[in-house]
Amino acid sequence: MAKVSVSAVLERLSRLHPNSIDLSLDRINALLDAMGAPHDGLPPVIHIAGTNGKGSTLAFIRAFLEQSGCSVHVYTSPHLVKFNERIVLNGREISDDFLTDCLLRVEKANNGKPLTFFEATTAAAFLAFASHPADFTLLETGMGGRLDATNVVKHPVLTLIASLSMDHEDFLGRTLTEIAAEKAAIFKTGAKALTEKQSPEAQKVLERFAKERNVSLKSEGKDWTFSVSKDVFYYNGVSFPHPALPGIHQYSNAALAIAAVKALNAKGLARVSDGHIAKGLRSVCWPGRLERLKDYPLPDGWELWADGGHNPGAGKALASFLPEWRDKPLHIVCGMLTTKDSEGFLTQLAPFATSFHAVPVPDAAHPGRHPADLAKIAKKSGFHSPKYGDNIPDVLNALTSGQYEAGRILICGSLYLLGNFFGLNKGVKNDRQ
């Protein structure tokens, strides 16, 4: 019998998608029951939700735990280049053969019933994790929390909330309080909850959910603090090296991750020392988040950077870093999905940019905004004479052909955009692990 490829099974599973995204846990609960409830046999789970920063926070926790000698399973989404990036078993991406086996088991158990792609792949991840021992499972929500497929896990050891802002409003709510309620629904009795500093209205929602569920909620600013100097990063007065991930927002993510491993230490589940944390801060890797791409050929003096941020919260975080780049001209190359608040994202970047070039977003799971339309939005957002092109390489060639002095080019607006660029340019660093 011919060997079945990962892509073939994923494509078949994608065709089972309901006519509309009907957020519910009924489908995945029924599927998991049919597979013997693998989600009940996972190594201790740390469940992470948030609008922005949850992936970076997860990367920090993973780095700290692995530096201490712990083995860790990781589930994240979306991937950049290869689907296997989403499921990491004990520090290694899942193999094609084992992934195919898990997906086929999901397909068989589901028996052709409607199922979202994320539900199918989450079930496959649970199968993989339950069959391999590890010290911890790091679980990132996809969209939201309350009805996210990952929220079927009944007894996490920790639940974390990263930065909250507006995104996915059609599904999660039109106000920050509604979105906070969706995210806070991952809180489970018996699992300590930790949160980054939130807006007052979002914090009130988190505190209400914690009280209703008898959950101990610890918060940045109240239960831990951090500060930053030129030479070091302080967490509760203890000095650590600056994180390897650039951007002022990463200090808050790192502090949340430090609070998490210290909570694990207090529970007797881990023994992560400050030395392990220091090594993890230096070694942490999370590609596609304000990452310098050093292997793409550009003329001398030019720098190429990538950031997958795509909502107003991500725009705010990115804009907080851009003043550090005043020494060189900044050129924005951007592609965005129609489901995202393009103006809310771009308005915050406009004051720092010399030029703006819109490009298509190929191979995205959702429709990409036409570059001409995105250029119009960029003009409305404050960019001077925005342009658009057919693809990133053509735009990069145009920017570096002599029209401008050497500067920085930032590709941003969509992780799908970055994944396509990385996939087509094999020399560009693209290993998420």
C-alpha positions in Angstrom: 0.0 0.0 0.0 1.3 3.5 -0.9 2.6 5.6 1.9 0.2 8.4 2.9 1.8 11.9 3.3 1.2 14.3 6.2 -0.1 16.9 3.7 -2.6 14.4 2.1 -4.2 13.6 5.5 -4.2 17.3 6.6 -5.9 18.2 3.3 -8.6 15.5 3.8 -9.2 16.7 7.4 -9.5 20.3 6.3 -12.4 19.4 4.0 -14.4 18.3 7.1 -14.5 21.9 8.3 -18.0 23.1 9.3 -19.7 25.5 6.9 -19.0 28.2 9.5 -16.8 28.3 12.6 -19.2 27.1 15.2 -17.2 27.4 18.4 -18.0 24.5 20.6 -16.2 21.8 22.6 -18.8 19.2 21.7 -17.1 18.0 18.5 -13.6 17.6 20.1 -15.0 16.0 23.3 -16.8 13.4 21.2 -13.7 12.7 19.1 -11.4 12.4 22.1 -13.9 10.1 23.8 -13.8 7.9 20.7 -10.0 7.8 20.9 -9.9 6.8 24.6 -9.5 10.3 26.1 -5.8 10.9 25.4 -6.1 14.4 26.8 -6.6 12.9 30.3 -3.2 11.2 30.1 -0.9 14.2 29.3 2.2 15.0 31.3 1.5 18.0 33.7 0.0 20.8 31.6 0.8 24.5 31.6 -2.0 26.2 29.6 -1.3 29.6 28.1 -3.8 32.1 26.6 -3.6 35.7 25.5 -3.9 38.0 22.5 -0.2 38.6 22.0 2.9 37.2 23.7 1.6 33.7 24.6 4.0 32.0 22.1 7.0 34.0 23.4 6.0 33.3 27.0 5.8 29.6 26.2 9.2 29.7 24.5 10.7 31.3 27.7 9.1 28.6 29.9 10.4 25.9 27.7 13.9 27.3 27.7 13.9 27.6 31.5 12.6 24.1 32.0 14.9 22.5 29.5 17.9 24.3 31.0 17.0 22.6 34.4 16.9 19.2 32.7 13.2 18.8 32.3 11.7 17.1 29.2 8.9 19.2 27.6 6.2 18.6 25.0 5.0 21.7 23.2 1.9 22.6 21.2 1.7 25.9 19.3 0.1 27.4 16.3 0.3 28.4 13.5 3.5 27.0 12.0 5.8 29.0 9.9 7.1 26.5 7.3 6.2 23.0 8.2 3.2 21.7 10.1 5.4 19.5 12.3 6.6 22.7 14.1 3.3 22.8 16.0 3.9 19.5 17.8 7.2 19.1 19.7 8.0 15.9 21.6 10.7 16.1 24.2 12.4 19.0 22.3 12.1 17.5 18.8 9.5 18.2 16.1 7.2 15.2 15.6 8.4 13.0 12.8 6.4 12.7 9.5 5.7 9.0 10.2 4.4 9.5 13.7 2.4 12.6 12.8 0.8 10.7 9.9 -0.1 7.9 12.2 -1.7 10.3 14.7 -3.7 12.1 12.0 -5.0 8.9 10.5 -6.2 7.7 14.0 -8.0 11.1 14.3 -9.5 10.7 10.9 -10.7 7.1 11.6 -12.2 8.0 15.0 -14.0 11.0 13.6 -15.5 8.9 10.8 -16.3 11.8 8.4 -18.2 14.0 10.9 -17.8 17.9 10.7 -14.5 18.9 12.5 -12.4 22.1 12.4 -8.8 21.8 11.3 -7.6 23.0 14.7 -9.8 20.5 16.5 -8.3 17.7 14.4 -4.7 18.7 14.9 -5.2 19.3 18.6 -6.5 15.8 19.0 -3.5 14.5 17.0 -1.2 16.4 19.4 -2.9 14.9 22.4 -2.4 11.4 21.0 1.3 12.1 20.5 1.8 13.7 23.9 -0.1 10.9 25.8 2.1 8.2 24.2 5.4 9.8 25.1 6.5 10.5 28.7 7.7 14.0 29.6 7.9 16.2 32.6 5.6 18.9 31.3 3.2 19.8 28.4 3.2 23.4 27.3 -0.2 24.1 25.6 -0.9 27.3 23.7 -4.5 28.2 22.9 -5.4 28.8 19.3 -8.1 31.4 19.4 -9.7 32.5 22.6 -9.9 30.1 25.5 -13.4 29.2 26.6 -14.3 27.2 23.5 -10.8 26.7 22.3 -10.1 23.0 21.5 -7.2 23.0 24.0 -9.6 23.9 26.8 -10.7 20.2 27.2 -7.8 19.6 29.5 -9.4 19.3 32.9 -6.5 19.6 35.4 -3.7 21.8 34.3 -1.1 22.6 36.9 -0.8 26.3 35.8 -2.9 28.6 33.6 -1.3 31.8 32.2 -2.7 34.9 30.6 -0.4 36.9 28.4 -1.1 40.4 27.1 -4.8 41.0 26.2 -6.0 43.3 23.4 -8.5 43.4 20.6 -8.4 40.5 18.0 -10.8 37.9 16.5 -13.7 40.2 17.5 -16.2 38.3 15.4 -15.7 35.2 17.6 -14.5 36.5 21.0 -16.4 39.8 21.5 -16.3 43.4 20.6 -15.0 44.7 23.9 -11.9 44.0 25.9 -14.0 42.7 28.9 -15.7 40.2 26.6 -12.3 39.0 25.2 -10.9 38.8 28.7 -13.8 36.6 29.8 -13.1 34.2 26.9 -9.5 34.0 27.9 -10.1 33.6 31.6 -12.3 30.6 31.0 -9.1 28.5 30.9 -8.9 29.0 34.7 -9.4 25.6 36.5 -10.0 25.0 40.2 -6.7 23.7 41.7 -4.5 25.3 39.1 -2.8 28.6 40.1 -3.4 31.3 37.5 -0.8 34.0 36.5 -1.3 37.1 34.4 0.7 39.8 32.8 -0.3 43.4 33.7 -3.6 44.0 32.0 -5.9 47.0 31.5 -8.0 47.7 34.6 -11.2 46.4 33.0 -9.6 43.2 31.8 -7.9 42.7 35.2 -11.3 42.9 36.9 -12.7 40.2 34.7 -9.7 37.9 35.4 -10.1 38.5 39.1 -13.9 37.8 39.0 -13.3 34.5 37.1 -10.6 33.5 39.6 -12.9 34.2 42.6 -15.8 32.3 41.0 -13.6 29.3 40.3 -11.7 29.4 43.6 -8.4 29.9 41.7 -5.4 31.7 43.2 -4.6 34.5 40.7 -1.1 36.1 40.8 -0.5 39.2 38.8 2.4 41.3 37.4 2.7 44.5 39.4 1.2 43.0 42.5 2.9 39.7 43.0 6.0 40.3 40.9 7.7 43.2 39.4 10.5 43.7 36.8 12.6 46.6 35.6 15.2 47.1 32.9 18.6 48.8 32.9 21.2 49.1 30.3 23.1 46.1 31.5 20.5 43.8 33.2 16.9 42.8 33.6 15.6 42.7 37.2 12.8 40.3 38.3 11.8 41.1 41.9 15.1 42.8 42.5 17.2 39.8 41.2 19.4 40.6 38.2 19.2 38.5 35.0 20.7 39.0 31.5 18.6 40.6 28.9 16.4 38.2 26.9 17.6 37.0 23.6 14.2 38.0 22.1 14.3 41.8 21.3 11.6 44.2 22.2 10.5 45.9 25.4 7.4 43.7 25.5 9.5 40.6 25.8 10.5 41.6 29.4 6.9 41.3 30.5 6.6 37.9 28.8 9.9 36.8 30.3 8.7 37.9 33.8 5.5 35.9 33.4 7.5 32.9 32.4 9.8 33.3 35.5 6.8 33.6 37.7 5.5 30.4 36.2 8.6 28.3 36.8 8.9 29.7 40.3 5.2 28.6 40.9 6.2 25.1 39.6 9.1 25.1 42.1 6.8 26.1 44.9 4.5 23.2 44.0 7.5 20.8 44.1 7.1 20.0 40.4 10.3 21.5 39.2 13.7 22.7 40.4 14.5 25.7 38.2 17.3 27.8 39.6 18.1 31.4 38.8 21.1 30.1 36.9 18.8 28.0 34.7 16.6 31.0 34.1 19.7 33.1 33.1 20.8 30.5 30.6 17.3 30.2 29.3 17.0 34.0 28.8 20.2 33.9 26.7 19.2 30.8 24.6 15.5 31.3 24.1 14.4 31.1 20.4 11.0 32.1 18.9 11.4 32.8 15.2 9.3 35.3 13.4 9.0 37.6 16.4 11.2 40.7 15.8 13.9 38.4 14.4 16.9 39.5 12.3 17.3 37.4 9.2 21.1 37.3 8.5 21.2 34.8 5.6 19.2 36.7 2.9 21.6 38.4 0.4 21.3 42.1 0.7 23.9 44.9 -0.2 26.3 46.0 2.5 24.7 48.2 5.2 21.2 46.8 4.9 19.5 44.7 7.6 16.4 42.5 7.1 14.1 41.8 10.0 10.8 39.9 10.4 7.9 40.1 12.8 4.6 38.2 12.6 2.6 40.7 14.6 -0.8 41.4 13.0 -3.2 43.2 15.4 -3.3 46.5 17.2 -1.7 45.1 20.4 1.2 43.7 18.4 1.5 47.0 16.6 1.8 48.8 20.0 4.5 46.3 21.2 6.4 46.7 17.9 6.1 50.5 18.0 7.6 50.6 21.5 10.8 49.1 20.1 11.2 51.1 17.0 12.7 54.2 18.6 15.8 52.1 19.1 16.1 52.1 15.3 16.3 55.8 14.7 20.0 55.4 13.5 18.9 54.1 10.1 15.9 54.5 7.8 13.2 51.9 8.3 11.3 50.4 5.4 8.1 48.4 6.1 7.1 45.5 3.8 3.7 44.3 4.9 1.0 41.8 4.0 -2.1 41.3 6.1 -5.3 39.2 6.1 -8.7 40.7 5.6 -9.7 39.5 9.0 -7.3 41.8 10.8 -7.5 45.4 11.8 -4.9 46.7 9.4 -5.4 50.4 10.3 -5.1 49.7 14.0 -1.8 47.9 13.4 -0.3 50.2 10.9 -1.1 53.6 12.5 1.3 52.8 15.3 4.2 52.1 12.9 3.8 55.0 10.5 5.7 57.6 12.5 8.9 55.5 12.3 9.0 54.5 8.6 10.6 56.0 5.6 8.6 53.9 3.1 5.8 51.3 3.0 5.4 48.5 0.5 2.3 46.2 0.6 2.6 42.7 -0.7 0.2 39.7 -1.0 -0.1 37.0 1.6 0.2 33.7 -0.3 -1.1 30.3 1.0 -2.9 31.8 4.0 -5.7 30.0 5.8 -7.9 33.1 5.4 -8.2 35.7 2.6 -5.3 38.1 2.2 -5.9 41.8 1.7 -5.1 43.0 -1.8 -1.8 44.9 -1.8 -3.4 48.0 -3.5 -6.1 48.0 -0.8 -3.5 47.7 2.0 -1.5 50.5 0.5 -4.6 52.7 0.6 -5.1 51.8 4.3 -1.4 52.6 4.9 -1.8 56.0 3.4 -4.8 56.6 5.7 -2.7 55.3 8.6 -0.1 58.0 8.1 2.5 56.4 5.7 3.9 58.8 3.0 3.4 57.6 -0.6 2.9 53.9 0.2 3.6 51.5 -2.7 2.7 47.9 -3.4 4.4 45.0 -5.2 3.8 41.4 -6.3 6.1 39.7 -3.8 8.7 40.2 -1.1 11.8 39.5 -3.2 10.8 42.0 -5.9 10.2 44.7 -3.2 13.5 43.9 -1.5 15.4 44.3 -4.8 13.6 47.6 -5.5 14.4 49.0 -2.0 18.1 48.1 -2.2 18.7 49.1 -5.8 20.1 52.5 -5.0 16.9 54.6 -4.5 17.5 54.7 -0.7 20.5 54.9 1.6 21.2 51.6 3.4 18.7 51.0 6.2 16.5 48.3 7.9 13.7 46.4 6.2 11.0 45.0 8.4 8.7 42.3 6.9 5.5 42.2 9.1 1.8 41.8 9.2 1.2 38.1 9.1 2.9 34.8 10.2 1.6 33.3 7.0 3.5 35.9 5.1 6.7 35.1 7.0 6.2 31.3 6.6 5.8 31.6 2.8 9.0 33.8 2.6 11.0 31.4 4.8 9.8 28.4 2.8 10.8 29.9 -0.5 14.1 31.2 0.7 15.8 28.2 2.3 18.9 30.1 3.3 16.8 32.3 5.6 16.7 31.0 9.2 13.3 29.3 9.6 13.8 26.6 12.2 11.2 27.4 14.9 12.9 25.1 17.3 
